Amino acid sequence: GRRRRLALLIGVGGLLAMLLVPLPGRVTGMGLLQPAEQLTLYAPAGAQVTALPFRHGDAVPAGAMLFEVQSPALRLRALQAAARMAGVQGQVTAAAFDDQQRRDWQLAAEQLQTRRAEAQTVTADAQRYAPLAPFAGRFVDADPDLHAGDWVAQDEVLGRLVATGARQVVTYVDEQEVRRIAVGDHGLFVVDALFGPSLQLRVKTIERD
């Protein structure tokens, strides 16, 4: 039958989830304890590694560059976009002083806007080649054999950034049971098949699988 995904916030971490009991005697299920925020880093297409500032286990401040790669294709796009924009910019400037070209000024101005949009697209794409950490955390799952100068495949995982603050429990329950649960409900997370420590939870989100 249909199942839904629940995320439950807690204020502590460091334990592997084995069993989730939202409220004793009501709804039970298996759950996984994980960081409330995490980011998997994928390599863009046709990229060569130029910088790997963090290794597995390193602390990462918010705003830090997570990795840097370069792409000959992206560099060519940037050069072409800059050349096209410079050419159209020259036409717009010349039209201001030439009666013959002034008639074409509107067309040249529209073309300049198009070229600027192309350059902005290239700039936005380039940010994927040197992403910044959106939050502070710890860098994990880095490949110890990956070094500057290596080429990486498209969508190859270069590591993960996991927040070191709040944690959440993710669990799946049946459609009939989820009707008995609402955002804001409290629960109990018990580690190691009811014999480990317990954590108080609060339902944060309910998503359809």
N, C-alpha and C positions, 0 to 999 in steps of 0.2 A: 504494500500500500504506500501511499504518499508519506514522505518523511520531511521533517523540518529541522533546520539547523539552529541551535541556540548558542548564543555567546553570553557567558556569565562573568562579570567582573569580580576580581578579588584584589586585595591590597598587598599580597605577599607572593613570593615565587620560589623557584628552586626545587619543586617536587614534581615527580612524574605522575601524571594522573592515571589511576587505575579504575576508580569507580566514582560516579556522580550520583548523589542522592539529594535532589533539590529540596524536598521536605519529607522526612520519614513517614512512611505509610501512604504517600501520595503518588509521586511519579519518580521512578528510578531509571538509571541508564548509565552506560559507560561514557566517560568523558576524557578529553585530553587537555592537560594544562599547558599553556603556551604564552609567549609574550603578547601583551595587548596590541603592540605595534611591531611589525616586522616587514622587511623589504627584501625581496629576492632580486639580485642584480644579474641581468642578462646582457650578454655581449651583443652589440649591433652587428650588422652584416659587414663582411670584408674588413675586419679591424685588426690592427696590430697593437699590442700592449706597449705603452710608453711609460706608465707609472703605476705602481701598486703600493700606495703609502701605508696600507694596513695589512696585517697578517692575522691568521686565526687567533681569536681571543683578545685582540687589541681593543681598547676603548676608543670610541669615535665621538668627537664633539659635534653638535648640530652645526650644519653649514660646511663641514669639511668635505674635500673632494674624496670620493670613495675609490675611484680608479680613473685612469685616463688611457684612452686608446685613440689611434689615428686611422684614417681611412683615405686612401688615394682617391676613391670615387667622391667622397665628400669634399675633399680639398679641391678637386677639379670643379665640382658644382659651385663652390664658393668663388673660385677664380672666374668662372664663366658668368655668374650672376653679377659680380662686381664689374666686369668688363662691359656687360650689356647695360648696366645702370649708368656707368660713366658715359657710354656712347649717347644714350638718350638724354642725359643731363646736359651734354654738350649741345645737342639740338635745341633743347629748351632755352639755354643761355643765348645761343646764336639768334634764335627767333626774336629776342627782345631788341635786337639791333639791326635786323634785316627785314625790310618790308615784304620781300618775296616769301621769306620763311615764316613771317608772323601769321600768315593765314593757316599755317600748319601747327601753330603753337598749341592749340587745344588738343589735337591728336597726340603731339609729343608729350604734353603734360599727362595725359591718360596713360600713355606707355610708360612714363616715369613711375607712376603709381603702381603699375603692374610689376615693374622691375624691382621696386622697393619691397613689394609683397614677396617676390621670389627670394630676395636676400634675407628677409625676415624668416622665411620658411627654412632656409639653409641654417640660419643662426639657431633656430629652435631645434632642428635636427642635431646640430653640433652639441647641444647640451646633453644628449644621450651618450656622448663619447667622453664626457667628463662630469658625471652626475655628482650632485652635492647631497650630503646627508640631510634628510628632512627632519630628523630628530636625533637626539643623542642616544647612543647605545653601544653595543659591542659587535665587532665584525667576526663572523663565524663562517665555517664551511669553505674557507679559502683553500684553493689547490696549492699545496706546498711546492709543486713542481712547475708552477706558472711563474714566469719572470718577464721583465721588460724585454721587448724584442720578439716575444712569441706572438704567433698569429692565433686567433681564436675563431671558432665557428659561430655562425649566427645563433643566437639564443643560448649559447653556452653559459652555464651558471658560473659567475665569477666570485660569488660569495653571498652572504646574507647579513643584513643589519638588523639586529634585534634590540628592542628597547630594554633597558634594565630596570624600569619602574614597575608599573602595574602588570598583572598577569590576567589571563582570562581562561575559562574552561569552555571548550567547544564540545557539544554533544548532539546526537541525533535521536529524536523520539518520533513515535508513530503519530499519524494525523489525529487519531482519536485522543491520544494523551496530550497533544500540544494544545488542544482546546481548553485544557484545565490549567494552562500556564499563561501568564501575562507578564509583559515588561514591568519590572519593578518588584516582582515576586522574589522572595528570599529562598535560599536553598543551602544545602550542606554538601561539601565535597570531601569525600573520605579517601585517603590514599591507602594503597596496598590492601585491597579487598577487605575493607572494613576494619583492618587491624592497625592502620597507620594513623598519622595525625589528620585532623579535620580542619576545613577552612569554611568560613561563612561566605556565601555568594549572594549576588543580586542579578536577576535576569536583565541583560542589556538589550539584546536584539533577538528577534525570531524571524528566520528567513526560510522561504520555501526552497526545498532541494530541487 
